[in-house]
Amino acid sequence: MNREEFLALALRNPVNAAVIDELHRFALPDAWLVAGCLVQSVWNGLTGRPVDHGIADYDVFYFDSDTSWEAEDAVIRNFHARLTHLGAAIEIRNQARVHLWYPAKHGLPYPPLTRSTDGIDRFLTENTQIGIRRAGDDYDVYAPHGFDDVAGLLVRPNRALNFSAANYEAKAARWKALWPELTVIAAE
């Protein structure tokens, strides 16, 4: 699968397309639609399922030097107000402030990031290390591992930093129940 094939399948999901367009209009700094909503839309296209089958939420990353909760909360409220008509759960996080709350929530260290793609690099699975954003009339696509695992319906652990085998196994089990065609590589 190449970039254009991935984009075509991911953007068949009208929520993905609407979120990406709104991110472009909203002009959040270093903003990307990321992870599962993209990959799962592609899996749905490859397996003949409805485009939104199994998608729990739509994750948006941005990177703003204002790391206050108040600034992030204002972005979340504003963005949700703009997209409430979609009826989708949209999770928006400022990657510049993840290190402030992640250790308390997950019990793992999390060094400060320098850009949104640093957060994408930390996903539990390599196949979800993907982000899309508008770039004029085209799209920027961040996919450090390419699209072969996505096209091959393969789930592979990202053992980079702070890997949690338990969290990986739980995520992979949920996905396998929704997409039985997946091949899941064991965490250990």
VENMOCOR-V389838 format. One line per field, one symbol per residue. phi: phi as a letter, one per 40 degrees, with the letter a starting at -180 (. if undefined). A space follows every 10 residues. Layout:
# VENMOCOR-V389838
phi->???
This chain:
# VENMOCOR-V389838
phi->.bdccdddcc cccccdcccc ccdcccfccf cacbgdcccc ccdcccbgcd dbdgccabcb babbcccccc cccccdcccc ccbdccgbcb bbbcccbccc bddccbgbca cdcbaccccc ccdcbcccca abacbgcbbc bbacbgbccc ccfbbbcbcc bfcbcccccc ccccccccbd ccbbcccb
